[in-house]
């Protein structure tokens, strides 16, 4: 029993339906930092497709373009992040490594070559 569907809605306004492999991890977020705050923070870099935060002060952001992700890695690392409740922290931004979920990367899905089994 979930008891309150409105808190369990999948979209929550943070996922556009598109996915990409251009993801970063943001560490050191203040406890009051929301996915909306993180999305706003990273919009400076470009088109943000998805953002989410976990209770341990880390967040994940997905960009539509590799250039936007690269810009975020270079320019947002070490920058001050401010939440909607005005709590701030200096964050660390790094590329997301592997991790759970995400779309299949281009190189990860081996294609079966047509087998010609002629006898």
Order of alpha helices (4+ residues) and beta strands (2+ residues): beta-alpha-beta-beta-alpha-beta-beta-beta
